[in-house]
Amino acid sequence: MNESIAVRKLNNVLKIRTDQPAFFQSLDNLASFYGSEDILLSSSSSVACSSSAPSRTLSQRKEPEVADADRVTTTSKWELERARFGATDLNDSEKKLSALLTGKKSGLSQRRRLRSAIEHRQLEGHRQFLQSFGRVHSVLDQVQHSVQAMRLSCDHMSERLETTRTQAGKIIAQARELQSERERNQLHQEAADAFLCKFQLSAEEREALTSGSIECVEFFHALARVRQISVDSKVLLRNQHQRADLSLSIMDQMSELEQTAFERIYRWTKSQCIAFQHVSPEIHPMFRTAVRTLAEREMLLTYCLTEIQSIRSKVVHRCFIEALQRGGPRGTPRPIELHAHDPLRYTGDMLAWLHQAVAGESEILRSLLITPLRPRTPNDSRSCNAEREQQQQQQANSDTVALSTSTLPHTTQADAEKLLSHVKRVLGHVFETAGRPFRFRFEQVLSSQPGAVVVYKLANLLEFYAHTIGELMDSEAALTRTFAECRAAAMEAFFVMIRQQSDAHLVSPPLVTADLGPPQALNSALGRLAVVLTTFEGSLVPAEQRESAFTPVLAACVDPLLQMCTLSAAGLEPGEMAVFLINCLAALRACLQPYQFASARCEILSAQVHAHMNTLVQTEALDLVTRCGLATVLRIFQDYHVRRTKDDGVTPPMSTVPGLEASTIAGTMRAFEASLLEMGTLQTPLCQKLLLPEVRQEAHSRVAATFIAAYTNLHTAVSDAENAYPTPQSLLRLSPDQVKTLIL
């Protein structure tokens, strides 16, 4: 940069001719660079004057000679100006002037004078330009001095900048080292803060844990933080062996804080147990969280639950006695003992009250240990708060649920089962005092001898409630044992009553009526048995166990009835006995048949009916053949047939057997045909006394079939040529089909 841009531009200006357009361009460049409008204006004015001043001087000196120049038109002036500023050289301007003056009234001398005037004017303009350029030159000198001063200043500044750069490099390097050290210290600080944040409690958390109110959320958050720090310390102890002392120290601190917190929770929960003295306790929203927290300390939780069960046991016993003797508020519902005259309703009301109470107590305990509290609604029978209080309760419940999920430890399946066992155990102890008044009153009911059916219904009712309530408490709970013992006593009383009734019937069996139908004692017993069957059908006994469970009851009820019927029929004829027993067995089978668990006994009864049916058919068939006169012939023929079977067919012809001769057969058949015509359709008096239509029809059909089978065998034997009967068709004029048509 030895030579500035301004110097180069000035050199270019000095080299050009002043009558060239490049000269004016240089002046414009110079003015644009320095911003000196005076220079440009002065230069422009000097150039303008360089053409106009000589013309004016020449006009003043030679005014007479250039008089004709006034006649130059406006167009020629414009052309002069354009030639002066825009022409490329002076020769072109002269040519244009000559062209403009051609044809005018001017001579050669006039043109010469004009040329001379123009040259003088040009010289004057050059003179003025030199004067003006002198001023420009002085200004350029000043510019040069300023540029040199500026160069010196720049060199000085460059030296200072270099010095500053060197010093700044050292400072930057030092700053970088400090920045790196600052970053390392910051990382150390962050690590220390993170360690303290993870393994130490804040001042607010420590204050909330040691001296803050347990009824606030911050206490349980701080306790959850302590548990988390203990877990993290164990992880640190396993992974960082060189910091074992620090981990153990942290664990000791957290253990002390946690023990202090649990002691405060236990004292607070014990003080809050007073709320359970009310029938419908209003539990503090934080009480459930406190009890769930105590679940980590088995002994503290047991103490707390023991306090609760002691209070609730007294409340339940008091409420049960009031329900028995006083009833509900304002007499609704009425006292249970008002229905003591009705054993079934009396016992059912007591059991229903106990079941409802067990369900309510179970809900309270489950809300403490397992499930969240149920938000209260305006229609809740236990709620007497306004809508605003309800909203506050719902908000408190939602806060409790959120707190439980955030601060309570994770509950595994084993923990849930353990908490459920606590609930069942506490329920058993709560209702231990309610079982004694129930047992006393139930024993009074049994001592009143309500009847076998009522007693069985009571036993079944006890079984139902024992199963239902047993799902909510331990199987070894006092109340479930009371129910089991009462049911056993009821079943024992039932069997005793059934045995007494059976013994009375066996000592004095009922008389058989003329229609050979079931006696009244049997019908009454079957009515009671039907009620027992229906009652057992609605029980909760599994289907695969029902048959075995009901077998003792069925045996106690059915076997004495069968024995009674047998004793009643002891003095009857075989046919009448068969009809009587069939009617009794059919009635008993009809009572048992709708129930699947009595199917085995129904099969036994069906076999007995079938056996008695065979006796009845044989008796009726024998009576029929006797009335028709075929009894003797058929008896001899049967003996002959048996003997022939034993002798393998080596016997004399049947026509030679005494009693089966052709004359005898002919006489018997004549009497038989007359009897058939006289009798008409088949008559079975005993079969008509069967009560069930299907049984009666079966017996009638079997008697007819037996009679026709006997006649068919005789007809076949007489028609056989081996038996040597002459003209068998004349002996047996009726075929088996014809006989069948006649009797049916």
C-alpha positions in Angstrom: 0.0 0.0 0.0 2.9 2.4 -0.9 0.7 4.2 -3.3 -2.9 4.9 -2.4 -5.8 4.8 -4.6 -6.1 8.6 -4.6 -2.5 9.1 -5.9 -3.1 6.7 -8.7 -6.3 8.5 -9.7 -4.5 11.9 -9.7 -1.7 10.5 -11.9 -4.4 9.4 -14.3 -5.9 12.9 -14.3 -2.6 14.7 -15.0 -1.8 12.4 -17.9 -4.9 13.1 -19.9 -5.7 16.1 -22.1 -8.0 18.7 -20.8 -10.0 18.8 -24.0 -10.8 15.1 -23.8 -13.9 13.5 -22.1 -11.5 11.5 -19.9 -10.5 14.7 -18.2 -14.0 15.4 -17.0 -14.4 11.7 -15.9 -11.2 12.0 -13.8 -12.6 15.1 -12.1 -15.8 13.2 -11.3 -13.9 10.3 -9.9 -11.9 12.6 -7.7 -14.9 14.4 -6.4 -16.7 11.1 -5.6 -13.7 9.8 -3.7 -13.1 12.8 -1.5 -16.6 14.1 -1.3 -15.5 17.6 -2.2 -18.3 19.1 -4.1 -16.5 22.5 -4.2 -13.7 21.0 -6.3 -16.0 19.5 -8.8 -18.2 22.6 -9.0 -15.2 24.9 -9.4 -13.7 22.6 -12.1 -17.0 22.5 -13.9 -17.5 26.3 -13.7 -13.9 26.9 -14.9 -14.4 24.6 -17.8 -17.7 26.3 -18.6 -16.1 29.7 -18.4 -13.2 28.6 -20.6 -15.5 28.6 -23.5 -17.7 31.5 -22.7 -15.2 34.1 -21.4 -13.0 34.4 -24.6 -16.2 34.7 -26.6 -17.4 37.6 -24.4 -14.0 39.3 -24.6 -13.8 38.9 -28.3 -17.3 40.2 -28.6 -16.4 43.3 -26.6 -13.2 44.1 -28.6 -14.6 43.3 -32.0 -18.3 44.0 -31.5 -18.7 45.5 -35.0 -17.1 42.6 -36.6 -19.2 39.9 -35.1 -22.6 41.6 -35.4 -23.7 38.9 -37.7 -23.1 36.3 -34.9 -26.2 37.6 -33.1 -28.2 36.0 -35.7 -27.2 32.6 -34.6 -30.3 30.7 -33.7 -31.1 29.0 -30.5 -30.3 25.7 -32.2 -26.8 26.8 -32.9 -26.3 27.8 -29.3 -27.4 24.4 -28.1 -25.1 22.8 -30.6 -22.2 25.0 -29.2 -22.9 23.9 -25.7 -23.1 20.3 -26.8 -19.9 20.7 -28.8 -18.2 22.2 -25.8 -19.2 19.5 -23.3 -20.0 16.5 -25.3 -17.7 16.5 -28.4 -14.7 14.3 -28.4 -12.2 16.9 -29.7 -11.9 20.5 -30.9 -11.7 19.7 -34.5 -15.2 18.1 -34.5 -16.6 21.3 -32.9 -15.0 23.4 -35.6 -16.5 21.2 -38.3 -19.9 21.5 -36.8 -19.6 25.3 -36.6 -18.6 25.4 -40.2 -21.6 23.3 -41.1 -23.9 25.5 -39.1 -22.6 28.7 -40.9 -22.8 27.3 -44.3 -25.3 29.0 -46.5 -25.6 32.0 -44.2 -24.9 35.6 -44.9 -21.3 35.6 -43.8 -18.1 35.7 -45.6 -14.7 34.1 -45.2 -13.5 36.9 -43.0 -16.4 36.4 -40.6 -15.6 32.7 -40.3 -12.0 33.5 -39.6 -12.9 36.0 -37.0 -15.2 33.5 -35.4 -12.4 30.9 -35.4 -10.0 33.4 -33.8 -12.6 34.2 -31.1 -13.1 30.6 -30.3 -9.4 30.0 -30.0 -9.0 33.0 -27.7 -11.9 31.7 -25.6 -10.3 28.3 -25.5 -7.0 29.8 -24.3 -8.9 31.7 -21.6 -10.6 28.6 -20.4 -7.2 26.8 -20.2 -5.9 29.6 -18.2 -8.7 29.4 -15.8 -8.3 25.6 -15.6 -4.7 26.0 -14.6 -5.7 28.4 -11.9 -8.3 26.1 -10.6 -6.0 23.1 -10.9 -3.5 24.9 -8.8 -5.9 24.9 -6.0 -6.6 21.2 -6.6 -2.9 20.5 -6.5 -2.6 22.2 -3.1 -5.5 20.2 -1.9 -3.9 17.0 -3.2 -0.7 17.9 -1.3 -2.7 18.2 1.8 -4.2 14.8 1.0 -0.8 13.3 0.5 0.4 14.7 3.9 -2.8 13.3 5.5 -2.2 9.9 3.9 1.4 9.8 5.1 0.2 10.7 8.6 -2.4 8.1 8.4 0.2 5.5 7.3 2.3 6.4 10.3 -0.6 6.0 12.5 -1.5 2.7 11.0 2.1 1.5 11.5 2.0 2.6 15.1 -1.3 0.9 15.6 0.0 -2.3 13.9 2.9 -2.4 16.3 0.5 -1.8 19.3 -1.8 -4.5 17.9 1.0 -7.0 17.6 2.1 -6.2 21.2 -1.4 -6.5 22.4 -1.9 -9.8 20.5 1.2 -11.3 22.1 0.0 -10.2 25.6 -3.6 -11.3 24.9 -2.4 -14.8 23.8 -0.8 -15.3 27.2 -4.0 -14.0 28.9 -6.2 -16.3 26.7 -4.0 -19.3 27.5 -4.3 -18.5 31.2 -8.0 -18.0 30.9 -8.4 -21.3 29.1 -6.5 -23.1 31.9 -8.7 -21.3 34.5 -11.8 -22.3 32.5 -10.8 -25.9 32.4 -10.1 -25.8 36.1 -13.4 -24.1 36.7 -15.2 -26.8 34.6 -13.5 -29.6 36.6 -14.4 -27.9 39.9 -17.9 -27.5 38.6 -18.1 -31.2 37.7 -16.8 -32.0 41.2 -19.4 -29.7 42.7 -22.2 -31.2 40.7 -21.0 -34.7 41.7 -20.9 -33.7 45.3 -24.3 -32.1 45.1 -25.7 -35.1 43.3 -24.3 -37.4 46.0 -25.7 -35.3 48.8 -29.0 -35.0 47.0 -29.2 -38.8 46.5 -27.7 -39.9 49.9 -28.8 -37.2 52.3 -32.0 -35.5 53.3 -32.6 -31.9 52.8 -33.2 -29.6 55.7 -37.0 -29.5 54.9 -37.2 -33.3 54.6 -35.3 -33.9 57.9 -37.5 -31.3 59.7 -40.7 -32.9 58.3 -39.5 -36.4 59.3 -38.4 -35.5 62.9 -40.7 -32.7 64.0 -43.3 -32.1 61.2 -46.9 -33.2 61.3 -47.7 -36.8 60.3 -50.9 -35.6 58.8 -49.1 -33.9 55.9 -47.8 -35.4 52.7 -44.3 -34.2 53.2 -43.7 -36.6 56.1 -44.4 -39.6 54.0 -42.4 -38.3 51.1 -39.5 -37.8 53.5 -39.9 -41.4 54.8 -40.0 -42.7 51.3 -36.8 -40.8 50.6 -35.2 -42.4 53.6 -36.1 -45.9 52.4 -34.7 -45.0 48.9 -31.5 -43.8 50.4 -31.1 -47.0 52.4 -31.6 -49.0 49.2 -29.1 -46.9 47.3 -26.6 -47.2 50.1 -26.8 -51.0 49.9 -26.1 -50.7 46.2 -23.2 -48.4 46.9 -21.9 -50.8 49.5 -21.9 -53.7 47.0 -20.4 -51.7 44.1 -17.9 -49.4 45.9 -15.8 -51.4 48.3 -13.4 -48.6 49.0 -16.3 -46.4 50.3 -17.7 -49.1 52.6 -17.3 -46.9 55.7 -19.3 -44.1 54.0 -22.1 -46.5 52.9 -22.4 -48.0 56.4 -22.4 -44.5 58.0 -25.3 -43.4 55.7 -27.2 -46.6 56.3 -26.9 -46.1 60.1 -28.2 -42.6 59.8 -31.1 -43.6 57.6 -31.9 -46.5 60.0 -32.1 -44.2 63.0 -34.3 -41.7 61.1 -36.5 -44.5 59.8 -36.9 -46.0 63.3 -37.8 -42.6 64.7 -40.4 -42.1 61.9 -42.0 -45.5 62.5 -42.3 -44.8 66.2 -44.0 -41.5 65.5 -46.4 -43.2 63.0 -47.3 -45.9 65.5 -48.1 -43.3 68.2 -50.1 -41.3 65.8 -52.1 -44.2 64.5 -52.8 -45.4 68.0 -54.2 -42.0 68.8 -56.3 -42.1 65.7 -57.9 -45.5 66.6 -60.4 -43.7 68.7 -62.3 -42.8 65.5 -63.2 -46.6 65.2 -65.5 -46.3 68.2 -68.2 -45.0 65.9 -70.4 -47.3 63.9 -69.4 -45.6 60.7 -65.9 -44.3 61.4 -64.6 -41.2 59.6 -61.1 -42.3 58.9 -58.4 -39.6 58.4 -57.1 -39.6 54.8 -53.5 -40.2 56.0 -54.5 -43.0 58.4 -54.5 -45.6 55.6 -51.1 -44.5 54.4 -49.8 -44.7 57.9 -51.1 -48.2 58.4 -49.8 -49.4 55.1 -46.4 -48.0 56.1 -46.5 -49.9 59.4 -46.9 -53.1 57.3 -43.1 -53.0 57.0 -42.8 -53.4 60.8 -44.8 -56.6 61.6 -44.8 -56.0 65.3 -46.0 -52.4 65.1 -48.7 -53.4 62.5 -49.9 -56.2 64.8 -50.2 -53.8 67.8 -52.1 -51.3 65.7 -54.5 -53.9 64.3 -55.0 -55.4 67.8 -56.1 -52.0 69.0 -58.5 -51.6 66.1 -60.0 -55.1 66.5 -60.5 -54.6 70.2 -62.4 -51.4 69.6 -64.4 -52.7 66.6 -65.3 -55.9 68.5 -67.0 -53.9 71.2 -68.8 -51.8 68.6 -70.0 -54.9 66.7 -71.2 -56.6 69.8 -73.1 -53.5 71.0 -74.7 -53.0 67.5 -75.7 -56.7 67.3 -77.4 -56.5 70.7 -79.2 -53.3 69.7 -80.3 -54.9 66.5 -81.7 -57.8 68.4 -83.5 -55.9 71.1 -84.0 -52.3 69.9 -83.8 -52.4 66.2 -82.5 -49.6 64.0 -82.8 -45.8 64.4 -86.3 -44.6 65.1 -87.5 -48.2 65.1 -86.5 -49.0 61.5 -85.8 -51.8 61.0 -87.7 -53.5 63.8 -86.0 -55.5 66.5 -85.0 -59.0 65.3 -86.3 -60.7 68.4 -89.9 -59.7 67.4 -89.8 -62.6 65.0 -88.5 -65.1 67.5 -91.7 -67.1 67.0 -90.7 -67.8 63.4 -87.5 -69.8 63.7 -86.5 -69.6 60.0 -87.0 -65.8 59.8 -85.5 -65.2 63.2 -82.3 -67.1 62.4 -82.2 -65.7 58.8 -82.4 -62.1 60.1 -79.6 -62.7 62.6 -77.4 -64.3 59.9 -78.2 -61.5 57.4 -77.2 -58.9 60.0 -74.0 -60.7 60.8 -73.2 -61.0 57.1 -73.8 -57.4 56.4 -71.7 -56.4 59.4 -68.9 -58.7 58.3 -69.0 -57.2 54.8 -68.9 -53.6 56.2 -66.0 -54.4 58.6 -64.1 -56.2 55.8 -64.5 -53.1 53.6 -63.1 -50.9 56.3 -60.1 -53.1 56.9 -59.5 -53.6 53.2 -59.6 -49.9 52.7 -56.9 -49.6 55.4 -54.5 -52.3 54.1 -55.3 -53.2 50.5 -57.7 -51.1 48.5 -58.1 -47.3 48.3 -60.9 -45.6 50.3 -64.2 -45.4 48.4 -65.2 -41.8 47.7 -68.5 -41.0 49.5 -71.6 -40.1 47.5 -74.6 -38.0 48.5 -76.8 -41.2 48.4 -74.5 -43.2 50.8 -76.4 -44.3 53.8 -73.4 -43.5 56.0 -72.8 -40.1 54.6 -74.4 -37.1 56.2 -72.1 -34.4 54.9 -72.9 -31.6 52.4 -71.8 -31.5 48.8 -68.8 -29.3 49.7 -67.6 -31.8 52.3 -68.1 -34.6 49.9 -65.8 -32.9 47.4 -63.2 -32.3 50.0 -63.4 -36.0 51.0 -63.0 -37.0 47.3 -60.1 -34.7 47.0 -58.5 -36.2 50.1 -59.1 -39.7 48.8 -57.5 -38.9 45.5 -54.5 -37.4 47.4 -54.3 -40.5 49.5 -54.3 -42.7 46.4 -51.6 -40.6 44.7 -49.6 -40.7 47.9 -50.0 -44.4 48.2 -48.6 -44.9 44.7 -45.7 -42.5 45.2 -44.5 -43.0 48.8 -45.6 -46.6 49.8 -43.2 -49.4 48.9 -44.0 -51.7 46.0 -46.5 -54.4 47.0 -45.8 -57.8 45.7 -48.2 -60.7 45.4 -46.8 -62.2 48.6 -47.2 -58.9 50.4 -50.9 -58.6 49.2 -51.6 -62.1 50.4 -50.0 -61.3 53.8 -52.1 -58.2 54.2 -55.2 -60.1 53.2 -54.5 -62.7 55.9 -54.2 -59.8 58.4 -57.7 -58.6 57.3 -59.2 -62.1 57.7 -57.5 -62.6 61.1 -58.7 -59.2 62.4 -62.3 -59.9 61.2 -62.3 -63.2 63.0 -61.4 -61.5 66.3 -63.8 -58.6 65.7 -66.8 -61.0 65.4 -65.8 -63.4 68.2 -68.0 -61.6 70.7 -71.0 -61.6 68.3 -70.9 -65.4 67.9 -71.9 -66.1 71.6 -75.3 -64.3 71.5 -76.0 -65.9 68.2 -75.2 -69.4 69.5 -77.4 -68.9 72.6 -80.4 -67.8 70.5 -79.9 -70.6 67.9 -79.9 -73.2 70.6 -83.1 -71.8 72.0 -84.6 -72.1 68.5 -83.6 -75.8 68.3 -84.9 -76.5 71.8 -88.4 -75.3 70.6 -88.7 -78.4 68.3 -89.6 -76.4 65.1 -89.9 -79.6 63.0 -87.5 -81.6 60.9 -88.0 -79.6 57.7 -87.5 -76.3 59.4 -84.4 -77.6 61.2 -83.0 -78.8 57.9 -83.7 -75.4 56.3 -81.9 -73.8 59.3 -78.9 -76.1 58.7 -78.8 -75.3 55.0 -79.1 -71.6 55.8 -76.2 -71.9 58.3 -74.1 -73.7 55.6 -74.8 -70.9 53.1 -73.8 -68.1 55.4 -70.8 -70.1 56.8 -69.6 -70.5 53.2 -70.3 -66.8 52.3 -68.8 -65.3 55.5 -65.9 -67.9 55.5 -64.6 -66.3 52.3 -64.1 -63.0 54.2 -62.4 -64.4 57.3 -60.2 -67.3 58.4 -61.7 -70.8 58.4 -60.6 -71.1 62.0 -62.3 -67.8 63.0 -64.7 -68.0 66.0 -67.7 -67.0 64.0 -67.2 -69.6 61.3 -66.6 -72.3 64.0 -69.9 -71.2 65.7 -71.7 -71.5 62.4 -70.2 -75.0 61.8 -71.1 -76.1 65.3 -74.7 -74.8 65.0 -75.1 -76.5 61.7 -73.9 -79.8 63.2 -76.3 -79.4 66.0 -79.1 -78.6 63.6 -78.3 -81.7 61.5 -78.2 -83.8 64.6 -81.6 -82.5 65.6 -82.9 -83.2 62.1 -81.7 -86.8 62.2 -83.2 -87.3 65.7 -86.6 -86.0 64.5 -86.5 -88.1 61.4 -85.6 -91.2 63.5 -88.4 -90.4 66.0 -91.0 -90.2 63.2 -89.7 -93.3 61.6 -89.7 -95.3 64.8 -93.3 -94.2 65.4 -94.3 -95.5 61.9 -92.4 -98.7 62.4 -94.0 -99.4 65.7 -97.5 -98.8 64.3 -97.4 -99.1 60.5 -100.3 -97.5 58.6 -103.1 -99.6 57.3 -103.4 -100.4 53.6 -106.4 -98.8 52.0 -108.7 -100.6 49.6 -107.3 -98.9 46.5 -103.8 -100.2 47.5 -102.5 -96.6 47.2 -99.7 -95.1 49.3 -100.8 -94.5 52.9 -101.2 -91.0 54.3 -98.1 -91.3 56.4 -96.0 -91.9 53.3 -97.5 -89.0 51.4 -96.8 -86.7 54.4 -93.2 -88.0 54.6 -92.8 -87.5 50.9 -94.0 -83.9 51.1 -91.4 -83.2 53.8 -88.8 -85.0 51.7 -89.6 -82.9 48.7 -89.0 -79.7 50.7 -85.7 -81.1 51.9 -84.7 -82.0 48.4 -85.6 -78.5 47.1 -83.7 -76.9 50.0 -80.6 -79.0 49.2 -80.9 -78.2 45.5 -80.4 -74.5 46.3 -77.3 -75.1 48.5 -73.8 -74.1 47.6 -72.5 -77.7 47.6 -70.5 -78.4 44.4 -72.2 -80.6 41.9 -69.6 -83.4 42.1 -70.0 -83.6 45.9 -73.8 -83.3 46.2 -74.6 -87.0 45.8 -72.2 -88.0 48.6 -73.2 -85.1 50.8 -76.9 -85.9 50.5 -76.6 -89.7 50.9 -76.9 -89.7 54.7 -80.1 -87.5 54.5 -81.5 -89.7 51.8 -80.9 -92.9 53.7 -82.3 -91.4 56.9 -85.5 -90.4 55.1 -86.1 -93.1 52.5 -85.0 -96.3 54.2 -87.5 -96.0 57.1 -90.3 -95.3 54.6 -89.5 -98.5 52.6 -89.4 -100.5 55.8 -92.8 -99.0 56.8 -94.4 -99.9 53.5 -93.1 -103.4 53.7 -94.5 -103.8 57.2 -97.8 -102.4 56.1 -98.0 -104.9 53.2 -97.1 -107.9 55.3 -100.7 -109.3 55.5 -101.6 -108.9 51.9 -101.8 -111.4 49.0 -98.8 -111.5 46.7 -100.6 -109.6 44.0 -102.0 -107.0 46.3 -98.7 -106.6 48.0 -97.0 -106.1 44.7 -99.5 -103.4 43.7 -99.2 -101.7 47.0 -95.4 -101.7 47.0 -95.3 -100.6 43.4 -97.5 -97.6 44.2 -95.4 -96.7 47.2 -92.1 -97.1 45.3 -93.3 -95.2 42.3 -94.5 -92.3 44.5 -91.1 -92.3 46.2 -89.2 -92.5 42.9 -91.3 -89.6 41.4 -90.3 -87.5 44.4 -86.6 -88.2 43.9 -86.4 -88.3 40.1 -86.2 -84.6 39.3 -82.9 -84.3 41.3 -79.6 -85.4 39.8 -78.0 -86.1 43.2 -80.7 -88.7 43.9 -80.2 -90.6 40.7 -78.5 -93.6 42.3 -81.4 -94.1 44.7 -83.9 -93.7 41.8 -82.1 -96.6 40.1 -82.5 -98.8 43.2 -86.1 -97.9 43.4 -86.7 -98.7 39.7 -85.1 -102.1 40.2 -87.4 -102.8 43.2 -90.4 -101.7 41.1 -89.4 -104.0 38.3 -89.1 -106.9 40.7 -92.6 -106.3 42.1 -93.9 -105.8 38.6 -92.7 -109.3 37.7 -94.6 -110.7 40.7 -97.8 -108.8 39.7 -97.6 -109.9 36.1 -97.1 -113.6 37.1 -100.0 -113.3 39.5 -102.4 -111.6 37.1 -101.4 -114.0 34.2 -102.0 -117.0 36.4 -105.4 -115.6 37.5 -106.3 -115.0 33.8 -105.5 -118.5 32.6 -107.3 -119.9 35.6 -110.5 -118.0 34.7 -110.1 -119.1 31.1 -109.7 -122.8 32.1 -106.2 -123.2 30.8 -104.4 -123.5 34.1 -104.3 -127.3 34.3 -103.4 -127.9 30.7 -100.7 -125.2 30.8 -99.2 -126.6 34.0 -99.0 -130.1 32.6 -97.6 -128.8 29.3 -95.0 -126.8 31.2 -93.9 -129.8 33.2 -93.8 -131.9 29.9 -91.7 -129.2 28.2 -89.2 -129.1 31.1 -88.9 -132.9 31.2 -88.4 -133.1 27.5 -85.7 -130.5 27.6 -83.9 -132.5 30.2 -84.2 -135.7 28.3 -82.9 -134.1 25.1 -86.2 -134.8 23.2 -86.3 -138.6 24.0 -89.9 -138.6 25.4 -93.2 -140.0 24.2 -95.4 -137.7 22.1 -97.3 -135.0 23.9 -100.6 -136.5 22.8 -99.9 -139.6 24.9 -99.2 -137.6 28.1 -102.1 -137.8 30.6 -104.0 -134.6 30.7 -102.7 -133.5 27.2 -104.7 -136.0 25.2 -106.6 -134.8 22.1 -109.9 -135.1 23.8 -108.8 -133.2 26.8 -107.2 -130.4 24.6 -110.4 -130.2 22.6 -112.6 -129.8 25.7 -110.3 -127.3 27.3 -110.2 -125.2 24.1 -114.0 -125.2 23.8 -114.2 -123.8 27.4 -111.4 -121.4 26.7 -113.1 -120.0 23.6 -116.4 -119.6 25.5 -114.5 -117.7 28.3 -112.9 -115.4 25.8 -116.2 -114.6 24.2 -117.8 -114.0 27.6 -114.9 -111.9 29.0 -114.3 -109.8 26.0 -111.2 -107.6 26.5 -108.5 -108.5 28.9 -109.5 -107.8 32.5 -106.7 -107.2 35.1 -108.2 -106.0 38.4 -105.0 -105.7 40.3 -103.3 -103.7 37.5 -106.1 -101.3 37.5 -105.2 -100.3 41.1 -101.8 -99.0 40.0 -101.8 -95.2 40.4 -99.3 -94.2 37.7 -100.8 -94.5 34.2 -97.5 -95.5 32.6 -96.9 -98.2 35.3 -100.5 -99.4 34.9 -100.2 -99.6 31.1 -96.9 -101.5 31.4 -98.4 -104.0 33.8 -101.4 -104.6 31.5 -99.3 -105.1 28.5 -96.9 -107.5 30.2 -99.9 -109.6 31.5 -101.3 -109.8 28.0 -98.0 -110.6 26.5 -97.5 -113.4 29.1 -100.9 -114.9 28.4 -100.4 -114.8 24.6 -97.0 -116.3 25.0 -98.4 -119.2 27.0 -101.1 -119.8 24.4 -98.7 -119.5 21.5 -96.4 -122.1 23.0 -99.3 -124.5 23.5 -100.6 -123.9 20.0 -97.2 -124.5 18.5 -96.8 -127.8 20.5 -100.2 -129.1 19.4 -99.5 -128.2 15.8 -96.2 -130.0 15.9 -96.4 -133.4 14.0 -94.1 -135.0 16.4 -96.7 -134.8 19.1 -99.1 -137.0 17.0 -102.2 -134.9 17.4 -104.9 -135.8 14.8 -106.3 -132.8 13.0 -104.6 -130.1 15.1 -106.7 -127.4 13.3 -109.9 -128.8 14.8 -108.4 -128.8 18.3 -107.1 -125.2 18.2 -109.5 -123.2 16.1 -108.1 -119.8 17.3 -104.7 -118.7 16.2 -102.4 -116.6 18.6 -103.1 -113.5 16.5 -106.8 -114.0 16.8 -106.5 -114.5 20.6 -104.4 -111.3 20.8 -107.1 -109.5 18.9 -109.8 -110.7 21.2 -108.2 -109.9 24.5 -106.8 -106.5 23.5 
